[in-house]
Amino acid sequence: MSKHSRIGGKYTGNHTTLIPFAASVCDIVKDITEVTKITPGFIKAGLKSVSGRRRVKITAVELTCSLLLAIRDNNSHQEVRVYVKNIGRAKTEIIGQLQNRQITVSTDDDGGR
């Protein structure tokens, strides 16, 4: 198993491999009490470089009570679905935890933070 794979606990789904930056983000998110499960999505690799500007965009998905994290590393992208108990509280906590670690975060409703 890769050092960027996550399985068990709150992690679910068929895809267990995360891009390095997504692994770091998920390690932060999994400790939030509002989070019930984390499902990694497909990886898009070999993208045009963004000069090291890593970022996370958070989109609320009310229908499934989840947050979609679009995670962009320098040359790759991965979406991670995070299922939560309360979307508002979880979103606020995730944003706070990521920003405390100087991670650029934007949301579907703010145009960038």
Biopython code that builds the backbone (N, CA, C, O; Angstrom):
import numpy as np
from Bio.PDB.StructureBuilder import StructureBuilder

atoms = [
    (1, "MET", "N", (0.841, -1.172, 0.000)),
    (1, "MET", "CA", (0.000, 0.000, 0.000)),
    (1, "MET", "C", (0.893, 1.244, 0.000)),
    (1, "MET", "O", (1.911, 1.286, 0.692)),
    (2, "SER", "N", (0.511, 2.234, -0.765)),
    (2, "SER", "CA", (1.246, 3.493, -0.878)),
    (2, "SER", "C", (1.157, 4.293, 0.417)),
    (2, "SER", "O", (0.210, 4.138, 1.188)),
    (3, "LYS", "N", (2.143, 5.144, 0.648)),
    (3, "LYS", "CA", (2.095, 5.988, 1.846)),
    (3, "LYS", "C", (0.980, 7.025, 1.753)),
    (3, "LYS", "O", (0.640, 7.666, 2.747)),
    (4, "HIS", "N", (0.405, 7.191, 0.547)),
    (4, "HIS", "CA", (-0.693, 8.127, 0.373)),
    (4, "HIS", "C", (-2.043, 7.412, 0.273)),
    (4, "HIS", "O", (-3.040, 8.032, -0.095)),
    (5, "SER", "N", (-2.087, 6.127, 0.591)),
    (5, "SER", "CA", (-3.341, 5.377, 0.622)),
    (5, "SER", "C", (-3.955, 5.499, 2.005)),
    (5, "SER", "O", (-3.254, 5.558, 3.016)),
    (6, "ARG", "N", (-5.264, 5.536, 2.026)),
    (6, "ARG", "CA", (-5.974, 5.572, 3.296)),
    (6, "ARG", "C", (-7.096, 4.541, 3.223)),
    (6, "ARG", "O", (-7.831, 4.491, 2.236)),
    (7, "ILE", "N", (-7.231, 3.719, 4.263)),
    (7, "ILE", "CA", (-8.262, 2.692, 4.288)),
    (7, "ILE", "C", (-8.679, 2.464, 5.740)),
    (7, "ILE", "O", (-7.871, 2.597, 6.659)),
    (8, "GLY", "N", (-9.929, 2.125, 5.924)),
    (8, "GLY", "CA", (-10.441, 1.844, 7.261)),
    (8, "GLY", "C", (-10.878, 3.111, 7.972)),
    (8, "GLY", "O", (-10.685, 4.216, 7.466)),
    (9, "GLY", "N", (-11.458, 2.947, 9.128)),
    (9, "GLY", "CA", (-11.958, 4.091, 9.884)),
    (9, "GLY", "C", (-13.022, 4.841, 9.102)),
    (9, "GLY", "O", (-14.025, 4.252, 8.699)),
    (10, "LYS", "N", (-12.821, 6.104, 8.886)),
    (10, "LYS", "CA", (-13.777, 6.931, 8.162)),
    (10, "LYS", "C", (-13.628, 6.830, 6.642)),
    (10, "LYS", "O", (-14.450, 7.377, 5.907)),
    (11, "TYR", "N", (-12.598, 6.143, 6.165)),
    (11, "TYR", "CA", (-12.357, 6.048, 4.720)),
    (11, "TYR", "C", (-13.178, 4.918, 4.116)),
    (11, "TYR", "O", (-13.196, 3.807, 4.646)),
    (12, "THR", "N", (-13.861, 5.202, 3.002)),
    (12, "THR", "CA", (-14.673, 4.211, 2.314)),
    (12, "THR", "C", (-14.453, 4.328, 0.808)),
    (12, "THR", "O", (-13.769, 5.239, 0.341)),
    (13, "GLY", "N", (-15.026, 3.417, 0.067)),
    (13, "GLY", "CA", (-14.967, 3.485, -1.388)),
    (13, "GLY", "C", (-13.931, 2.543, -1.962)),
    (13, "GLY", "O", (-13.161, 1.919, -1.231)),
    (14, "ASN", "N", (-13.924, 2.448, -3.290)),
    (14, "ASN", "CA", (-13.027, 1.548, -4.004)),
    (14, "ASN", "C", (-11.640, 2.136, -4.226)),
    (14, "ASN", "O", (-10.684, 1.393, -4.449)),
    (15, "HIS", "N", (-11.519, 3.440, -4.168)),
    (15, "HIS", "CA", (-10.249, 4.113, -4.435)),
    (15, "HIS", "C", (-9.639, 4.546, -3.111)),
    (15, "HIS", "O", (-10.220, 5.362, -2.394)),
    (16, "THR", "N", (-8.492, 4.014, -2.789)),
    (16, "THR", "CA", (-7.862, 4.347, -1.505)),
    (16, "THR", "C", (-6.642, 5.241, -1.667)),
    (16, "THR", "O", (-6.111, 5.745, -0.678)),
    (17, "THR", "N", (-6.191, 5.443, -2.901)),
    (17, "THR", "CA", (-4.996, 6.247, -3.127)),
    (17, "THR", "C", (-5.364, 7.717, -3.231)),
    (17, "THR", "O", (-6.340, 8.088, -3.882)),
    (18, "LEU", "N", (-4.565, 8.543, -2.578)),
    (18, "LEU", "CA", (-4.755, 9.986, -2.594)),
    (18, "LEU", "C", (-3.490, 10.640, -3.137)),
    (18, "LEU", "O", (-2.387, 10.128, -2.943)),
    (19, "ILE", "N", (-3.651, 11.776, -3.820)),
    (19, "ILE", "CA", (-2.476, 12.553, -4.184)),
    (19, "ILE", "C", (-1.875, 13.074, -2.879)),
    (19, "ILE", "O", (-2.593, 13.190, -1.886)),
    (20, "PRO", "N", (-0.589, 13.388, -2.852)),
    (20, "PRO", "CA", (0.050, 13.783, -1.591)),
    (20, "PRO", "C", (-0.673, 14.910, -0.845)),
    (20, "PRO", "O", (-0.849, 14.834, 0.371)),
    (21, "PHE", "N", (-1.086, 15.940, -1.560)),
    (21, "PHE", "CA", (-1.761, 17.055, -0.894)),
    (21, "PHE", "C", (-3.126, 16.633, -0.372)),
    (21, "PHE", "O", (-3.531, 17.063, 0.709)),
    (22, "ALA", "N", (-3.847, 15.793, -1.123)),
    (22, "ALA", "CA", (-5.151, 15.294, -0.674)),
    (22, "ALA", "C", (-4.999, 14.433, 0.579)),
    (22, "ALA", "O", (-5.853, 14.462, 1.465)),
    (23, "ALA", "N", (-3.914, 13.672, 0.648)),
    (23, "ALA", "CA", (-3.656, 12.861, 1.839)),
    (23, "ALA", "C", (-3.497, 13.762, 3.061)),
    (23, "ALA", "O", (-4.021, 13.459, 4.133)),
    (24, "SER", "N", (-2.777, 14.863, 2.900)),
    (24, "SER", "CA", (-2.589, 15.816, 4.013)),
    (24, "SER", "C", (-3.917, 16.440, 4.419)),
    (24, "SER", "O", (-4.215, 16.554, 5.608)),
    (25, "VAL", "N", (-4.714, 16.842, 3.435)),
    (25, "VAL", "CA", (-6.014, 17.458, 3.718)),
    (25, "VAL", "C", (-6.927, 16.456, 4.421)),
    (25, "VAL", "O", (-7.582, 16.800, 5.404)),
    (26, "CYS", "N", (-6.975, 15.223, 3.926)),
    (26, "CYS", "CA", (-7.839, 14.203, 4.528)),
    (26, "CYS", "C", (-7.402, 13.843, 5.942)),
    (26, "CYS", "O", (-8.242, 13.538, 6.789)),
    (27, "ASP", "N", (-6.102, 13.874, 6.205)),
    (27, "ASP", "CA", (-5.609, 13.615, 7.559)),
    (27, "ASP", "C", (-6.120, 14.682, 8.529)),
    (27, "ASP", "O", (-6.359, 14.385, 9.700)),
    (28, "ILE", "N", (-6.285, 15.896, 8.066)),
    (28, "ILE", "CA", (-6.836, 16.977, 8.885)),
    (28, "ILE", "C", (-8.340, 16.779, 9.059)),
    (28, "ILE", "O", (-8.858, 16.871, 10.172)),
    (29, "VAL", "N", (-9.035, 16.507, 7.960)),
    (29, "VAL", "CA", (-10.491, 16.413, 7.944)),
    (29, "VAL", "C", (-11.004, 15.227, 8.764)),
    (29, "VAL", "O", (-12.043, 15.337, 9.416)),
    (30, "LYS", "N", (-10.301, 14.108, 8.742)),
    (30, "LYS", "CA", (-10.801, 12.896, 9.417)),
    (30, "LYS", "C", (-10.948, 13.076, 10.926)),
    (30, "LYS", "O", (-11.730, 12.361, 11.553)),
    (31, "ASP", "N", (-10.221, 14.005, 11.515)),
    (31, "ASP", "CA", (-10.285, 14.220, 12.955)),
    (31, "ASP", "C", (-11.423, 15.140, 13.383)),
    (31, "ASP", "O", (-11.619, 15.358, 14.579)),
    (32, "ILE", "N", (-12.169, 15.681, 12.435)),
    (32, "ILE", "CA", (-13.292, 16.568, 12.754)),
    (32, "ILE", "C", (-14.495, 15.707, 13.110)),
    (32, "ILE", "O", (-14.855, 14.803, 12.357)),
    (33, "THR", "N", (-15.121, 15.981, 14.254)),
    (33, "THR", "CA", (-16.194, 15.129, 14.753)),
    (33, "THR", "C", (-17.438, 15.122, 13.852)),
    (33, "THR", "O", (-18.171, 14.133, 13.836)),
    (34, "GLU", "N", (-17.684, 16.186, 13.118)),
    (34, "GLU", "CA", (-18.840, 16.243, 12.220)),
    (34, "GLU", "C", (-18.689, 15.308, 11.014)),
    (34, "GLU", "O", (-19.683, 14.968, 10.374)),
    (35, "VAL", "N", (-17.472, 14.895, 10.703)),
    (35, "VAL", "CA", (-17.206, 14.043, 9.540)),
    (35, "VAL", "C", (-17.510, 12.590, 9.888)),
    (35, "VAL", "O", (-17.017, 12.058, 10.883)),
    (36, "THR", "N", (-18.348, 11.945, 9.034)),
    (36, "THR", "CA", (-18.695, 10.544, 9.261)),
    (36, "THR", "C", (-17.940, 9.602, 8.330)),
    (36, "THR", "O", (-17.578, 8.499, 8.738)),
    (37, "LYS", "N", (-17.694, 10.018, 7.078)),
    (37, "LYS", "CA", (-16.893, 9.193, 6.181)),
    (37, "LYS", "C", (-16.271, 10.035, 5.072)),
    (37, "LYS", "O", (-16.752, 11.117, 4.733)),
    (38, "ILE", "N", (-15.188, 9.500, 4.524)),
    (38, "ILE", "CA", (-14.416, 10.169, 3.479)),
    (38, "ILE", "C", (-14.255, 9.191, 2.321)),
    (38, "ILE", "O", (-13.816, 8.056, 2.506)),
    (39, "THR", "N", (-14.619, 9.652, 1.121)),
    (39, "THR", "CA", (-14.526, 8.794, -0.060)),
    (39, "THR", "C", (-13.651, 9.464, -1.114)),
    (39, "THR", "O", (-14.080, 10.428, -1.747)),
    (40, "PRO", "N", (-12.425, 8.963, -1.310)),
    (40, "PRO", "CA", (-11.549, 9.521, -2.346)),
    (40, "PRO", "C", (-12.083, 9.231, -3.748)),
    (40, "PRO", "O", (-12.660, 8.172, -3.996)),
    (41, "GLY", "N", (-11.887, 10.176, -4.653)),
    (41, "GLY", "CA", (-12.299, 10.001, -6.037)),
    (41, "GLY", "C", (-11.107, 9.749, -6.935)),
    (41, "GLY", "O", (-9.980, 9.574, -6.472)),
    (42, "PHE", "N", (-11.383, 9.735, -8.241)),
    (42, "PHE", "CA", (-10.332, 9.501, -9.229)),
    (42, "PHE", "C", (-9.291, 10.612, -9.204)),
    (42, "PHE", "O", (-9.576, 11.748, -8.826)),
    (43, "ILE", "N", (-8.095, 10.260, -9.609)),
    (43, "ILE", "CA", (-6.977, 11.202, -9.678)),
    (43, "ILE", "C", (-6.772, 11.621, -11.130)),
    (43, "ILE", "O", (-6.748, 10.783, -12.031)),
    (44, "LYS", "N", (-6.625, 12.928, -11.344)),
    (44, "LYS", "CA", (-6.233, 13.449, -12.650)),
    (44, "LYS", "C", (-4.784, 13.910, -12.494)),
    (44, "LYS", "O", (-4.498, 14.877, -11.788)),
    (45, "ALA", "N", (-3.891, 13.209, -13.158)),
    (45, "ALA", "CA", (-2.461, 13.514, -13.038)),
    (45, "ALA", "C", (-1.939, 14.108, -14.340)),
    (45, "ALA", "O", (-2.605, 14.043, -15.373)),
    (46, "GLY", "N", (-0.749, 14.683, -14.283)),
    (46, "GLY", "CA", (-0.102, 15.226, -15.471)),
    (46, "GLY", "C", (-0.700, 16.528, -15.950)),
    (46, "GLY", "O", (-0.602, 16.861, -17.131)),
    (47, "LEU", "N", (-1.317, 17.268, -15.050)),
    (47, "LEU", "CA", (-1.904, 18.553, -15.416)),
    (47, "LEU", "C", (-0.831, 19.622, -15.514)),
    (47, "LEU", "O", (0.291, 19.445, -15.040)),
    (48, "LYS", "N", (-1.191, 20.719, -16.130)),
    (48, "LYS", "CA", (-0.278, 21.857, -16.242)),
    (48, "LYS", "C", (0.065, 22.350, -14.831)),
    (48, "LYS", "O", (-0.803, 22.440, -13.963)),
    (49, "SER", "N", (1.322, 22.660, -14.626)),
    (49, "SER", "CA", (1.794, 23.124, -13.326)),
    (49, "SER", "C", (1.113, 24.435, -12.930)),
    (49, "SER", "O", (0.868, 25.309, -13.762)),
    (50, "VAL", "N", (0.818, 24.542, -11.629)),
    (50, "VAL", "CA", (0.271, 25.792, -11.099)),
    (50, "VAL", "C", (1.302, 26.471, -10.192)),
    (50, "VAL", "O", (0.950, 27.204, -9.267)),
    (51, "SER", "N", (2.562, 26.214, -10.473)),
    (51, "SER", "CA", (3.688, 26.825, -9.746)),
    (51, "SER", "C", (3.602, 26.611, -8.237)),
    (51, "SER", "O", (3.913, 27.503, -7.448)),
    (52, "GLY", "N", (3.177, 25.415, -7.858)),
    (52, "GLY", "CA", (3.142, 25.065, -6.445)),
    (52, "GLY", "C", (1.990, 25.640, -5.656)),
    (52, "GLY", "O", (1.957, 25.491, -4.435)),
    (53, "ARG", "N", (1.038, 26.297, -6.312)),
    (53, "ARG", "CA", (-0.094, 26.902, -5.593)),
    (53, "ARG", "C", (-1.170, 25.846, -5.345)),
    (53, "ARG", "O", (-2.069, 25.650, -6.163)),
    (54, "ARG", "N", (-1.061, 25.183, -4.221)),
    (54, "ARG", "CA", (-2.022, 24.149, -3.855)),
    (54, "ARG", "C", (-3.249, 24.808, -3.235)),
    (54, "ARG", "O", (-3.144, 25.814, -2.533)),
    (55, "ARG", "N", (-4.418, 24.220, -3.510)),
    (55, "ARG", "CA", (-5.644, 24.826, -2.992)),
    (55, "ARG", "C", (-6.746, 23.784, -2.868)),
    (55, "ARG", "O", (-6.668, 22.694, -3.434)),
    (56, "VAL", "N", (-7.777, 24.154, -2.107)),
    (56, "VAL", "CA", (-8.939, 23.296, -1.894)),
    (56, "VAL", "C", (-10.187, 24.124, -2.133)),
    (56, "VAL", "O", (-10.318, 25.222, -1.592)),
    (57, "LYS", "N", (-11.107, 23.606, -2.941)),
    (57, "LYS", "CA", (-12.403, 24.245, -3.126)),
    (57, "LYS", "C", (-13.446, 23.334, -2.496)),
    (57, "LYS", "O", (-13.471, 22.131, -2.759)),
    (58, "ILE", "N", (-14.309, 23.915, -1.661)),
    (58, "ILE", "CA", (-15.312, 23.141, -0.948)),
    (58, "ILE", "C", (-16.692, 23.499, -1.490)),
    (58, "ILE", "O", (-17.074, 24.668, -1.543)),
    (59, "THR", "N", (-17.430, 22.467, -1.890)),
    (59, "THR", "CA", (-18.784, 22.641, -2.392)),
    (59, "THR", "C", (-19.729, 21.800, -1.546)),
    (59, "THR", "O", (-19.494, 20.608, -1.348)),
    (60, "ALA", "N", (-20.795, 22.414, -1.046)),
    (60, "ALA", "CA", (-21.786, 21.689, -0.265)),
    (60, "ALA", "C", (-22.740, 20.959, -1.201)),
    (60, "ALA", "O", (-23.176, 21.505, -2.213)),
    (61, "VAL", "N", (-23.057, 19.714, -0.847)),
    (61, "VAL", "CA", (-24.019, 18.915, -1.608)),
    (61, "VAL", "C", (-25.124, 18.527, -0.632)),
    (61, "VAL", "O", (-25.047, 17.497, 0.038)),
    (62, "GLU", "N", (-26.152, 19.368, -0.563)),
    (62, "GLU", "CA", (-27.230, 19.199, 0.408)),
    (62, "GLU", "C", (-27.930, 17.844, 0.287)),
    (62, "GLU", "O", (-28.263, 17.225, 1.297)),
    (63, "LEU", "N", (-28.150, 17.388, -0.934)),
    (63, "LEU", "CA", (-28.905, 16.159, -1.175)),
    (63, "LEU", "C", (-28.301, 14.959, -0.458)),
    (63, "LEU", "O", (-29.034, 14.114, 0.055)),
    (64, "THR", "N", (-26.986, 14.874, -0.417)),
    (64, "THR", "CA", (-26.314, 13.733, 0.210)),
    (64, "THR", "C", (-25.684, 14.080, 1.556)),
    (64, "THR", "O", (-24.978, 13.254, 2.134)),
    (65, "CYS", "N", (-25.927, 15.284, 2.061)),
    (65, "CYS", "CA", (-25.327, 15.759, 3.316)),
    (65, "CYS", "C", (-23.815, 15.529, 3.286)),
    (65, "CYS", "O", (-23.233, 14.887, 4.161)),
    (66, "SER", "N", (-23.213, 16.083, 2.237)),
    (66, "SER", "CA", (-21.771, 15.910, 2.080)),
    (66, "SER", "C", (-21.138, 17.188, 1.558)),
    (66, "SER", "O", (-21.815, 18.113, 1.108)),
    (67, "LEU", "N", (-19.829, 17.204, 1.635)),
    (67, "LEU", "CA", (-19.024, 18.285, 1.076)),
    (67, "LEU", "C", (-18.114, 17.669, 0.029)),
    (67, "LEU", "O", (-17.529, 16.610, 0.255)),
    (68, "LEU", "N", (-17.995, 18.323, -1.105)),
    (68, "LEU", "CA", (-17.095, 17.873, -2.152)),
    (68, "LEU", "C", (-15.853, 18.751, -2.086)),
    (68, "LEU", "O", (-15.925, 19.965, -2.274)),
    (69, "LEU", "N", (-14.723, 18.127, -1.820)),
    (69, "LEU", "CA", (-13.452, 18.847, -1.760)),
    (69, "LEU", "C", (-12.707, 18.621, -3.072)),
    (69, "LEU", "O", (-12.292, 17.501, -3.369)),
    (70, "ALA", "N", (-12.539, 19.678, -3.851)),
    (70, "ALA", "CA", (-11.758, 19.624, -5.082)),
    (70, "ALA", "C", (-10.352, 20.070, -4.694)),
    (70, "ALA", "O", (-10.119, 21.241, -4.397)),
    (71, "ILE", "N", (-9.432, 19.129, -4.701)),
    (71, "ILE", "CA", (-8.094, 19.367, -4.181)),
    (71, "ILE", "C", (-7.108, 19.434, -5.342)),
    (71, "ILE", "O", (-6.983, 18.488, -6.120)),
    (72, "ARG", "N", (-6.409, 20.563, -5.451)),
    (72, "ARG", "CA", (-5.468, 20.792, -6.556)),
    (72, "ARG", "C", (-4.059, 20.849, -6.000)),
    (72, "ARG", "O", (-3.721, 21.739, -5.220)),
    (73, "ASP", "N", (-3.252, 19.905, -6.403)),
    (73, "ASP", "CA", (-1.827, 19.905, -6.090)),
    (73, "ASP", "C", (-1.115, 20.528, -7.285)),
    (73, "ASP", "O", (-1.788, 20.958, -8.221)),
    (74, "ASN", "N", (0.172, 20.595, -7.298)),
    (74, "ASN", "CA", (0.890, 21.275, -8.373)),
    (74, "ASN", "C", (0.567, 20.721, -9.762)),
    (74, "ASN", "O", (0.261, 21.493, -10.670)),
    (75, "ASN", "N", (0.628, 19.402, -9.943)),
    (75, "ASN", "CA", (0.395, 18.799, -11.260)),
    (75, "ASN", "C", (-0.753, 17.803, -11.270)),
    (75, "ASN", "O", (-0.895, 17.045, -12.230)),
    (76, "SER", "N", (-1.575, 17.784, -10.229)),
    (76, "SER", "CA", (-2.659, 16.812, -10.158)),
    (76, "SER", "C", (-3.877, 17.386, -9.450)),
    (76, "SER", "O", (-3.813, 18.421, -8.786)),
    (77, "HIS", "N", (-4.997, 16.671, -9.617)),
    (77, "HIS", "CA", (-6.267, 17.102, -9.052)),
    (77, "HIS", "C", (-7.018, 15.864, -8.584)),
    (77, "HIS", "O", (-6.964, 14.815, -9.226)),
    (78, "GLN", "N", (-7.719, 15.990, -7.460)),
    (78, "GLN", "CA", (-8.542, 14.890, -6.975)),
    (78, "GLN", "C", (-9.732, 15.460, -6.219)),
    (78, "GLN", "O", (-9.606, 16.417, -5.455)),
    (79, "GLU", "N", (-10.887, 14.850, -6.447)),
    (79, "GLU", "CA", (-12.066, 15.214, -5.675)),
    (79, "GLU", "C", (-12.255, 14.181, -4.577)),
    (79, "GLU", "O", (-12.105, 12.978, -4.793)),
    (80, "VAL", "N", (-12.588, 14.681, -3.395)),
    (80, "VAL", "CA", (-12.823, 13.815, -2.247)),
    (80, "VAL", "C", (-14.181, 14.207, -1.672)),
    (80, "VAL", "O", (-14.422, 15.377, -1.374)),
    (81, "ARG", "N", (-15.061, 13.226, -1.519)),
    (81, "ARG", "CA", (-16.378, 13.490, -0.926)),
    (81, "ARG", "C", (-16.289, 13.217, 0.569)),
    (81, "ARG", "O", (-15.813, 12.167, 1.000)),
    (82, "VAL", "N", (-16.758, 14.188, 1.352)),
    (82, "VAL", "CA", (-16.719, 14.092, 2.807)),
    (82, "VAL", "C", (-18.163, 14.133, 3.303)),
    (82, "VAL", "O", (-18.845, 15.147, 3.160)),
    (83, "TYR", "N", (-18.622, 13.029, 3.884)),
    (83, "TYR", "CA", (-19.982, 12.948, 4.419)),
    (83, "TYR", "C", (-19.960, 13.456, 5.853)),
    (83, "TYR", "O", (-19.056, 13.141, 6.626)),
    (84, "VAL", "N", (-20.975, 14.251, 6.193)),
    (84, "VAL", "CA", (-20.973, 14.947, 7.476)),
    (84, "VAL", "C", (-22.336, 14.858, 8.161)),
    (84, "VAL", "O", (-23.344, 14.537, 7.532)),
    (85, "LYS", "N", (-22.347, 15.149, 9.460)),
    (85, "LYS", "CA", (-23.594, 15.183, 10.222)),
    (85, "LYS", "C", (-24.340, 16.482, 9.963)),
    (85, "LYS", "O", (-25.559, 16.478, 9.789)),
    (86, "ASN", "N", (-23.614, 17.591, 9.937)),
    (86, "ASN", "CA", (-24.198, 18.913, 9.733)),
    (86, "ASN", "C", (-23.298, 19.680, 8.768)),
    (86, "ASN", "O", (-22.136, 19.949, 9.071)),
    (87, "ILE", "N", (-23.843, 20.028, 7.609)),
    (87, "ILE", "CA", (-23.036, 20.662, 6.563)),
    (87, "ILE", "C", (-22.441, 21.990, 7.022)),
    (87, "ILE", "O", (-21.252, 22.233, 6.816)),
    (88, "GLY", "N", (-23.235, 22.840, 7.632)),
    (88, "GLY", "CA", (-22.762, 24.159, 8.043)),
    (88, "GLY", "C", (-21.625, 24.093, 9.047)),
    (88, "GLY", "O", (-20.591, 24.739, 8.877)),
    (89, "ARG", "N", (-21.827, 23.308, 10.092)),
    (89, "ARG", "CA", (-20.781, 23.191, 11.123)),
    (89, "ARG", "C", (-19.524, 22.535, 10.567)),
    (89, "ARG", "O", (-18.410, 22.977, 10.849)),
    (90, "ALA", "N", (-19.704, 21.480, 9.777)),
    (90, "ALA", "CA", (-18.539, 20.782, 9.216)),
    (90, "ALA", "C", (-17.761, 21.694, 8.276)),
    (90, "ALA", "O", (-16.531, 21.731, 8.325)),
    (91, "LYS", "N", (-18.460, 22.421, 7.431)),
    (91, "LYS", "CA", (-17.798, 23.310, 6.474)),
    (91, "LYS", "C", (-16.990, 24.383, 7.206)),
    (91, "LYS", "O", (-15.846, 24.662, 6.846)),
    (92, "THR", "N", (-17.584, 24.971, 8.217)),
    (92, "THR", "CA", (-16.898, 25.998, 9.004)),
    (92, "THR", "C", (-15.654, 25.425, 9.679)),
    (92, "THR", "O", (-14.596, 26.056, 9.672)),
    (93, "GLU", "N", (-15.775, 24.239, 10.259)),
    (93, "GLU", "CA", (-14.646, 23.612, 10.955)),
    (93, "GLU", "C", (-13.528, 23.233, 9.973)),
    (93, "GLU", "O", (-12.350, 23.453, 10.257)),
    (94, "ILE", "N", (-13.898, 22.668, 8.828)),
    (94, "ILE", "CA", (-12.896, 22.286, 7.834)),
    (94, "ILE", "C", (-12.156, 23.510, 7.317)),
    (94, "ILE", "O", (-10.929, 23.504, 7.222)),
    (95, "ILE", "N", (-12.900, 24.557, 6.983)),
    (95, "ILE", "CA", (-12.270, 25.789, 6.502)),
    (95, "ILE", "C", (-11.299, 26.329, 7.554)),
    (95, "ILE", "O", (-10.171, 26.697, 7.228)),
    (96, "GLY", "N", (-11.732, 26.376, 8.794)),
    (96, "GLY", "CA", (-10.885, 26.880, 9.871)),
    (96, "GLY", "C", (-9.621, 26.059, 10.043)),
    (96, "GLY", "O", (-8.529, 26.615, 10.166)),
    (97, "GLN", "N", (-9.761, 24.733, 10.052)),
    (97, "GLN", "CA", (-8.597, 23.854, 10.225)),
    (97, "GLN", "C", (-7.602, 24.003, 9.074)),
    (97, "GLN", "O", (-6.391, 24.030, 9.293)),
    (98, "LEU", "N", (-8.118, 24.100, 7.847)),
    (98, "LEU", "CA", (-7.227, 24.238, 6.690)),
    (98, "LEU", "C", (-6.541, 25.603, 6.686)),
    (98, "LEU", "O", (-5.339, 25.693, 6.436)),
    (99, "GLN", "N", (-7.294, 26.652, 6.959)),
    (99, "GLN", "CA", (-6.696, 27.989, 6.966)),
    (99, "GLN", "C", (-5.675, 28.145, 8.089)),
    (99, "GLN", "O", (-4.695, 28.872, 7.930)),
    (100, "ASN", "N", (-5.886, 27.480, 9.211)),
    (100, "ASN", "CA", (-4.900, 27.513, 10.303)),
    (100, "ASN", "C", (-3.562, 26.937, 9.861)),
    (100, "ASN", "O", (-2.525, 27.247, 10.447)),
    (101, "ARG", "N", (-3.583, 26.108, 8.838)),
    (101, "ARG", "CA", (-2.361, 25.500, 8.298)),
    (101, "ARG", "C", (-1.918, 26.183, 7.006)),
    (101, "ARG", "O", (-1.157, 25.613, 6.224)),
    (102, "GLN", "N", (-2.395, 27.395, 6.789)),
    (102, "GLN", "CA", (-2.051, 28.218, 5.619)),
    (102, "GLN", "C", (-2.377, 27.536, 4.285)),
    (102, "GLN", "O", (-1.641, 27.693, 3.311)),
    (103, "ILE", "N", (-3.476, 26.783, 4.245)),
    (103, "ILE", "CA", (-3.938, 26.156, 3.008)),
    (103, "ILE", "C", (-4.981, 27.072, 2.382)),
    (103, "ILE", "O", (-5.920, 27.497, 3.055)),
    (104, "THR", "N", (-4.821, 27.378, 1.100)),
    (104, "THR", "CA", (-5.766, 28.236, 0.387)),
    (104, "THR", "C", (-7.079, 27.488, 0.198)),
    (104, "THR", "O", (-7.110, 26.383, -0.344)),
    (105, "VAL", "N", (-8.165, 28.114, 0.655)),
    (105, "VAL", "CA", (-9.487, 27.502, 0.588)),
    (105, "VAL", "C", (-10.455, 28.455, -0.087)),
    (105, "VAL", "O", (-10.462, 29.653, 0.198)),
    (106, "SER", "N", (-11.268, 27.920, -0.978)),
    (106, "SER", "CA", (-12.381, 28.682, -1.525)),
    (106, "SER", "C", (-13.628, 27.817, -1.397)),
    (106, "SER", "O", (-13.542, 26.600, -1.228)),
    (107, "THR", "N", (-14.785, 28.461, -1.479)),
    (107, "THR", "CA", (-16.032, 27.720, -1.389)),
    (107, "THR", "C", (-16.924, 28.057, -2.575)),
    (107, "THR", "O", (-16.659, 28.993, -3.329)),
    (108, "ASP", "N", (-17.965, 27.288, -2.719)),
    (108, "ASP", "CA", (-18.890, 27.490, -3.830)),
    (108, "ASP", "C", (-19.667, 28.792, -3.683)),
    (108, "ASP", "O", (-20.321, 29.232, -4.629)),
    (109, "ASP", "N", (-19.602, 29.406, -2.517)),
    (109, "ASP", "CA", (-20.420, 30.597, -2.307)),
    (109, "ASP", "C", (-19.633, 31.861, -1.958)),
    (109, "ASP", "O", (-20.231, 32.861, -1.562)),
    (110, "ASP", "N", (-18.289, 31.837, -2.098)),
    (110, "ASP", "CA", (-17.570, 33.044, -1.675)),
    (110, "ASP", "C", (-16.602, 33.615, -2.707)),
    (110, "ASP", "O", (-16.073, 34.706, -2.494)),
    (111, "GLY", "N", (-16.357, 32.937, -3.791)),
    (111, "GLY", "CA", (-15.463, 33.480, -4.815)),
    (111, "GLY", "C", (-13.995, 33.453, -4.435)),
    (111, "GLY", "O", (-13.176, 34.063, -5.122)),
    (112, "GLY", "N", (-13.639, 32.760, -3.357)),
    (112, "GLY", "CA", (-12.223, 32.632, -2.980)),
    (112, "GLY", "C", (-11.919, 33.259, -1.634)),
    (112, "GLY", "O", (-12.382, 34.356, -1.322)),
    (113, "ARG", "N", (-11.130, 32.544, -0.842)),
    (113, "ARG", "CA", (-10.724, 33.056, 0.477)),
    (113, "ARG", "C", (-9.229, 33.158, 0.530)),
    (113, "ARG", "O", (-8.674, 33.567, 1.550)),
]
sb = StructureBuilder()
sb.init_structure("model")
sb.init_model(0)
sb.init_chain("A")
sb.init_seg("    ")
for serial, (resi, resn, name, xyz) in enumerate(atoms, 1):
    if name == "N":
        sb.init_residue(resn, " ", resi, " ")
    sb.init_atom(name, np.array(xyz, "f"), 0.0, 1.0, " ", f" {name:<3s}", serial, name[0])
structure = sb.get_structure()
